Amino acid sequence: MDAFELVLLFDTYGGMLTDKQRDCFDMRHNQDLSLGEIADALGVSRQAVCDNLTRTEALLRRMEENIGCVKRDMKYRAAAQEILEAATVLDASSDPAVAALAKRIYTAAQSMKE
């Protein structure tokens, strides 16, 4: 799992972590601090930071396996994008009724993405 996916998991499930887990993860993945910098900021050893991050990342992955919010959101966004693309094609129709319907579909799909 790459850093981007971990940040998505954190954005989704971060509220279920402890303050210490959230702070450590945020410093590493959002603020791009080194293990040493995080250790200094938290007053712990680098090993403690490494252990905290390993446990936190594993916990985030387990939450996603059990709950599946990120996977579901990604599918939802992909479907909305596909609907938008199809509506764009339909919008080019010479039939005014089809073009009007395409605009309605486009508007509805656009609101799904927000």
C-alpha positions, 0 to 999 in steps of 0.5 A: 500500500502506498503513502497516498492510500495510507493517507486516504485511510487516515482521512477516513478512519483517523478519528478512530485512532488515539491522539498519539497515533494520529499525531505520529501518523500526521507528522510522518505522512502529512508533514513528511517529518523523519522518524528522528524529528517525530521522536524529538517532537514527542519525546520518545525513541525512534523505535517507539515512533517506528513501532507506533507507525507500524501498528497504526498503519496495520490498524488502518488497513484492518479498519478498511478490510472490515469496513470498506469505506475507502474502497466503496468511495473509490468505486462510487467516484469511478462510477460517477466519472463514467456517468459524466463521460457518458452524459457528455457524449449524449449531450452532443446529440442532435435530438433536443430531448436526449441533450436535455436528458444528458444535461440532467444526468451530468448535473446529477453525476456532478453532484455525486462527485462533490 
